Amino acid sequence: MAEVVTLAFGIITVATLIALLLIARGPVSPLLRFASPWREEVVAENRARALMREMLSPGEYQQLTKFGYLEVPSPGYEQRVYRIPGGGGLVKVFDRGSAIMELCLQPAEPLPDGDVVVMHKLMILGNEQEYLQRANRFAPGIISLRYQHL
């Protein structure tokens, strides 16, 4: 019984010393360093979501939350629609209701999903021709067919 009490006392003493060491090191403790990038990512996601709500009409935002994508009508091609996914992925292009291609266009630096949705919408509406020139084009469904075996 005395051995158990001695062991418990030793564990409590070591835990107390570790806690005092972390407190003495201040706010730059190792635990906080690991939490900081995660916290920054959450803040960035929240800012992106707020900007997206501001930039989309209520109907567009509802479509995005309900279906997981935003449809942007082409300013230059009648009956063409760009389907922008809300969670990343290829932009699907429909003409007269039929899928005609999928587009891949990534920002140079990683961005939160909300910022990427807004980026695609603004690029399509601002300069559709440049958007199409910059994007990598794929036949509709070819990427998903390629990775079905994984």
JODA-V714451 format. One record per residue. RES is the residue in three letters. PSI is psi in whole degrees, -180 to 180 (* if undefined). BURIAL is # if it has 24 or more other ideal C-beta (glycine too) atoms within 12 Angstrom, else .. Layout:
# JODA-V714451
res=(RES:RES)
psi=(PSI:PSI)
burial=(BURIAL:BURIAL)
This chain:
# JODA-V714451
res=(MET:ALA:GLU:VAL:VAL:THR:LEU:ALA:PHE:GLY:ILE:ILE:THR:VAL:ALA:THR:LEU:ILE:ALA:LEU:LEU:LEU:ILE:ALA:ARG:GLY:PRO:VAL:SER:PRO:LEU:LEU:ARG:PHE:ALA:SER:PRO:TRP:ARG:GLU:GLU:VAL:VAL:ALA:GLU:ASN:ARG:ALA:ARG:ALA:LEU:MET:ARG:GLU:MET:LEU:SER:PRO:GLY:GLU:TYR:GLN:GLN:LEU:THR:LYS:PHE:GLY:TYR:LEU:GLU:VAL:PRO:SER:PRO:GLY:TYR:GLU:GLN:ARG:VAL:TYR:ARG:ILE:PRO:GLY:GLY:GLY:GLY:LEU:VAL:LYS:VAL:PHE:ASP:ARG:GLY:SER:ALA:ILE:MET:GLU:LEU:CYS:LEU:GLN:PRO:ALA:GLU:PRO:LEU:PRO:ASP:GLY:ASP:VAL:VAL:VAL:MET:HIS:LYS:LEU:MET:ILE:LEU:GLY:ASN:GLU:GLN:GLU:TYR:LEU:GLN:ARG:ALA:ASN:ARG:PHE:ALA:PRO:GLY:ILE:ILE:SER:LEU:ARG:TYR:GLN:HIS:LEU)
psi=(-38:-33:-40:-43:-43:-43:-45:-43:-40:-43:-43:-41:-46:-44:-40:-43:-41:-44:-43:-39:-44:-40:-41:-30:-12:-160:-6:34:157:-35:-39:-32:-36:-32:-26:-49:-38:-44:-42:-39:-42:-42:-43:-43:-42:-41:-41:-42:-40:-43:-41:-42:-35:-38:-22:148:162:-39:-40:-44:-40:-42:-44:-45:-32:-44:-15:8:163:128:124:118:141:133:-17:-16:119:141:19:139:137:125:105:121:143:-22:30:159:-173:144:123:136:127:137:121:35:-6:139:128:-24:167:142:141:118:115:145:157:-36:147:136:155:154:-42:-40:-36:-41:-48:-41:-49:-46:-48:-37:-41:-48:-32:-42:82:-39:-44:-39:-47:-34:-38:-29:145:133:142:151:148:130:-6:-37:-45:-35:-37:-34:17:-29:-15:*)
burial=(.:.:.:.:.:.:.:.:.:.:.:.:.:.:.:.:.:.:.:.:.:.:.:.:.:.:.:.:.:.:.:.:.:.:.:.:.:.:.:.:.:.:.:.:.:.:.:#:#:.:#:#:.:.:#:#:.:.:.:#:#:.:.:#:.:.:.:.:#:#:#:#:.:#:.:.:.:.:.:#:#:#:#:#:#:#:.:.:#:#:#:#:#:#:.:.:.:.:.:#:#:#:#:.:#:.:.:.:.:.:.:#:#:#:#:#:#:#:#:#:#:#:#:#:.:.:.:#:.:.:#:#:.:.:#:.:.:.:.:.:.:.:.:.:.:.:.:.:.:.)
